[in-house]
C-alpha cells in the first residue's frame, strides 16, 4: 500500500511541527521549503490538518502554525484515516461486473484495517521524542533555509 503524497507530506508536516519547541510558531513556507514541496500544495495539506484539529493556524502579524494538540494525543492511524481515501480498488458495479460475488474486496478491506491498526499503535510523540538524528537533520535544514 502506498500513501498519497498529500498524506505523506501531511505526516511530515506534523513531524516538523512536533520537533519544534512547545508552542513555537512556524510558517507554511518554512515547512514547504524544508521538504521541498510546493507551497500551494502545503497550504492545502495544512488546511486539512487544521480542519481536523491537528494543526492550529493563527492569522496576523504574529501568526503562523503549530500543533493543534499535544503530539502524544495525535495517533498516526487517525491522521491517515482523515487524509487518505483508503479505497484500494474501485468495486462499483459500473466498473466491475463481478462485484456481487467478489471476495477480493473483503480481503483488501481486512488488509487496510490491519494496516491502520498497526498505525494506531503510534503517536506523533513516538516518532519525534528523543529522536536526536531527526532534530539534527531538521535543524540543519532550517539553518540552510534562513541563510
PyMOL commands that set and color helices and strands:
alter all, ss='L'
color gray80, all
select helices_A, chain A and resi 5-19+28-35+39-51+71-73+76-83+99-101+104-119+124-128+132-146
alter helices_A, ss='H'
color red, helices_A
select strands_A, chain A and resi 55-58+64-67
alter strands_A, ss='S'
color yellow, strands_A
deselect
rebuild
show_as cartoon
